[in-house]
Structures are given as C-alpha cells and as structure tokens.
Amino acid sequence: MAALNTIWHKWRQLGVQMFAVCGLLVCAACAPHPSSTSTALVLEPSPKEERISTLEEALADALIEIEKMKAREPIASGADALPAIPPNAETGRCYAKLLAPPTYIDRIERRIVKEASERREMIPARLEWFDEQVLLSEEHVRLRLVPATYKWQEERTQIVPPKSRQVLVTPARYDTVVEEVIESPEEWVWRPGRGDIEKIDEESGEIVHQVHIPTRYRQIKKQVLVEPARYKKVVEPAIYETVRKKVVDVPEHTVEEIVPAAYKTVRTQRVVEPEREVVHYIEPVYKEFSYREKVTDAQLAWRMVPCERDLNKELVYKIQRALRKLGYDTGGIDGVLGKYTLIAIHDFQKQQGLATGRLSSESIKALGVEFE
C-alpha cells in the first residue's frame, strides 16, 4: 500500500507540472497553427521518446477532463468563486472571463393610504297620497268569427330547370424550367493528418484534422404551368308555364275582442318608503409604488468568445455594419477592431444587459450576425 501511495504522489506531482501546460491547451484552437513547410531540421524520434510523448498527451487529456468535472460540481469555498476552466467547455471553442452585469426585477407594491370606514344615516319614512282605482268588473275576452276570403292568382311553374355547361376557350400552357437542387450538403469531415482544426481520435489515438467538403448540386427539369386553361360557362335558361287558380286570401279565423275592466277612483295615503338605516361603506384608499429589486450582483463569469482564427475581417465588417445600423459610432467600417469599434461594442453590451470586457459570442448573436 505504501508503494502505491508513493507512485500516486509522483504521478500527482507530474500532473501539477503538466497542468500548467494543459491549461494553455483549453483554447489551443485559438492560437495559429505552425506552418507545415518549416525550414528547421526535424529529427526522427526514437520509440522510447514516442511512448513518453503519447503518455504525456494522455495524462494532459485526463487532467483537463478532471478539471471539467470539477467545474460542473458546486464549489465548496463559496458561491462567488469561479472555476479554473469553463464548465461544459467544448473542444475547439475559446472562453474568457467577462463581467456579467447585475440583474434586477421590476416590482410594484400596493400600499394602503387610508383605511376603510362606515357612515350610518337614518332615513325617515315617506308617505304620499294616491288616487287608487277600485275594480268593479274584471277585463274579459270575447271571440268573434270572421269568414274566409278568396282571390284569383297566376302562378308561374318551372317545367324544365336551367342547365349550365363548360366550354374550353384556351388550353393550358406549360413551360420547361431547369432547377438546381442540392445533391449532397456542405459538411466538415475528420480525417487523419494535421490541419487548421485538429483533435485526437479517442479510439485510435491518431491526430485528425477537419476537412471542408463543399455543397454539390445537380440540375433537374420540370414543367411549370405558365397559363391555366380557360373555360366559358354557357347557361341554358329554364322553361316556365303560367297557371291561373283560385286561392285563399284570408283564411277563416276568430278575432278576440277585449272588454275593458270597470274601475272607481278612491284617494288614499300610504307609505312609499319605510324608515330605514343606511350604512355607507367608504372604501380604503390605495397607492401603488414601483421599485427595482436586485437579484444578483455584477460578477465575473465564463463566456464563449470568438477565437483568433475566426475573428477575421469579414466578421468584423458584419459587426461594424450591425452596430452602425443600430446607431453606434464605430469610427468607420474597415474590418479592424479599433478603439471606436470596441467602445461601440461596450455600449451595446451595457444597453442590452450583456457581459462586458471584450467581444463575446452572445454579443455577436445579439447583433444578428451569423457566427459559428
């Protein structure tokens, strides 16, 4: 067991020394790769040196993976501590520590200014004189029979209904067009060897690089309708016949005759409204107060940033155009991240509530600029 502990401490000391080198490998893709046409003399390494180099690379990858796992776990020293490397960092991406702004919540609080109350009032009874009608005989209905009346009427009857048919005026006209369709889309393929973008194959341990395969197209011919066929609707009118017949004008029916009721007028006094107590409810008075509550303070946080290989003139052109379109002064559109462009990026980040300190990937996406 002591021998195993000794070996473990030696490996740990070697790991600490290697971690200083491996920390630079997190954004290894950010640095420009050396040219393949170097004029320096390269000596052929021995099998022992190749074995040592392979073990050192494997140890560096293992240490980086351990640091990534530590970054994903809660930090025991305090919530404000920042992990040494970004949690869930992706291979081939670049990251930097930026100052994330504080976050706020707009709140509205409704406070009572005056409490609810009641006011009681006694209202006396109200008396009025009325002319009251006393019923002598009730209203009733009397039925009276009214005989039917007739009239002569001419009726037009349809013998043959109308018919309609479609007549071709002009046939449809088509045209042949040639259209390009994608046969195989654009893709990036990992292949053995060294290149601009590299990684180590986990299965074989070889160094592979990313190769761009452009989109392939093929032409197809198809017929497109230029002018549709036109038809004309021909309607043949219906045929009618007129017939004269005697019909009932007003059918036999009964009429209700209402015999009104008979009344006598008498003058009397009665209570219109009795004495009552009225309670007037006075509603409370409220006032709304608005304030902003801070949720988190400004703090350093890991953010994805464009690597040096991606920060080319074309990308800077697009960023400057987007800033100028939003009203920010970039000092011109020259494809260079100069003083005025950096000030404009900083102002845009503060206005949008983004992390500040340098150009980040989230700022580029917020400007509406396509960035991979």
RASUL-V387263 format. One record per pair of residues at least 6 apart in sequence whose ideal C-beta (glycine too) atoms are under 8 Angstrom apart, sorted by the first residue. I is the first residue (numbers start at 0). J is the second residue. Records with the same first field share a line. If there is no record, write none. Layout:
I = J, J
//
This chain:
13 = 58
14 = 58, 62
17 = 55, 58, 59, 62
18 = 62, 66
20 = 59
21 = 59, 62, 63
22 = 83, 84
24 = 59, 63
25 = 63, 84, 85, 88, 94
26 = 92, 93, 94, 306
28 = 90, 91, 92, 93, 196, 197, 306, 308
29 = 93, 306, 307, 308
30 = 307
31 = 307, 308
32 = 193, 194, 195, 197
35 = 193
44 = 52
53 = 204
56 = 199
60 = 199
63 = 84
66 = 82, 83, 84
67 = 84, 86, 87, 88
69 = 82, 83
70 = 82, 83, 84, 85, 86, 87, 88
71 = 86, 87
74 = 80, 82
79 = 298
81 = 96, 299, 300, 301
82 = 301
84 = 94
85 = 94, 301, 303
86 = 301
88 = 94
90 = 198
91 = 196, 198
92 = 303, 306
93 = 303, 304, 305, 306, 307
94 = 301, 302, 303, 304
95 = 301, 302, 304, 356, 357, 359
96 = 299, 300, 301, 302, 356
97 = 299, 300, 301, 302, 304, 354, 355, 356, 357, 359
98 = 297, 298, 299, 300, 354, 355, 356
99 = 297, 298, 299, 300, 302, 354
100 = 297, 349, 352, 353, 354, 355
101 = 293, 294, 295, 296, 297
102 = 293, 294, 295, 352
103 = 291, 292, 293, 294
104 = 291, 292, 294
105 = 289, 291
106 = 289, 290, 291, 292
107 = 287, 288, 289
108 = 287, 288, 289, 290
109 = 285, 286, 287, 288
110 = 285, 286, 287, 288
111 = 283, 284, 285
112 = 283, 284, 285, 286
113 = 283, 284
114 = 283
115 = 280, 281, 282, 283
116 = 281
117 = 278, 279, 280, 281
118 = 278, 279, 281
119 = 276, 277, 278, 279
120 = 276, 277, 278, 279
121 = 274, 275, 276, 277
122 = 272, 274, 275, 276, 277
123 = 274
124 = 270, 272, 273, 274
125 = 270, 271, 272
126 = 268, 269, 270, 271
127 = 268, 269, 271
128 = 266, 267, 268
129 = 266, 267, 268, 269
130 = 264, 265, 266
131 = 264, 265, 266, 267
132 = 262, 263, 264, 265
133 = 262, 263, 264, 265
134 = 260, 261, 262
135 = 260, 261, 262, 263
136 = 260, 261
137 = 260
138 = 257, 258, 259, 260
139 = 257, 258
140 = 255, 256, 257, 258
141 = 255, 256, 257, 258
142 = 253, 254, 255, 256
143 = 253, 254, 255, 256
144 = 251, 252, 253, 254
145 = 249, 251, 252, 253, 254
146 = 251
147 = 247, 248, 249, 250, 251, 252
148 = 247, 248, 249
149 = 245, 246, 247, 248
150 = 245, 246, 248
151 = 243, 244, 245, 246
152 = 243, 244, 245, 246
153 = 241, 242, 243
154 = 241, 242, 243, 244
155 = 239, 240, 241, 242
156 = 239, 240, 241, 242
157 = 237, 238, 239
158 = 237, 238, 239, 240
159 = 237, 238
160 = 237
161 = 234, 235, 236, 237
162 = 234, 235
163 = 232, 233, 234, 235
164 = 232, 233, 235
165 = 230, 231, 232, 233
166 = 230, 231, 232, 233
167 = 228, 229, 230
168 = 229, 230, 231
169 = 226, 228, 229
170 = 228
171 = 224, 226, 227, 228
172 = 224, 225, 226
173 = 222, 223, 224, 225
174 = 222, 223, 225
175 = 220, 221, 222, 223
176 = 220, 221, 222, 223
177 = 218, 219, 220
178 = 218, 219, 220, 221
179 = 216, 217, 218, 219
180 = 216, 217, 218, 219
181 = 214, 215, 216
182 = 215, 216, 217
183 = 212, 214, 215
184 = 214
185 = 211, 212, 213, 214
186 = 212
187 = 209, 210, 211, 212
188 = 209, 210, 212
189 = 198, 200, 207, 208, 209, 210
190 = 207, 208, 209, 210
191 = 205, 206, 207
192 = 206, 207, 208
193 = 206, 208
194 = 208, 209, 210
195 = 208, 209, 308
196 = 208, 209
197 = 206, 207, 208, 209
198 = 206, 207
199 = 205, 206, 207
200 = 206, 207
300 = 354
302 = 354, 359, 360, 361
303 = 359, 360, 361
304 = 357, 358, 359, 360
305 = 314, 358, 360, 363, 370
309 = 370, 371
310 = 336, 358
312 = 334, 335
313 = 334
314 = 363, 368, 370
315 = 334, 335, 336, 340
316 = 332, 334
317 = 368, 369
318 = 340, 344, 358, 363, 366, 368
319 = 329, 331, 332, 333, 334, 340
320 = 332
321 = 366, 367, 368
322 = 329, 340, 343, 344, 347, 366
323 = 329, 332
325 = 347, 366
327 = 343, 346, 347
328 = 339, 342, 343
329 = 337, 339, 340, 343
330 = 337, 338, 339, 340
331 = 339
336 = 358
341 = 358
344 = 358, 362
345 = 355
347 = 353, 362, 365, 366
348 = 354, 355, 359, 362
349 = 355
351 = 362, 365
353 = 359, 361, 362, 365
354 = 361
360 = 370
363 = 370
364 = 370
//
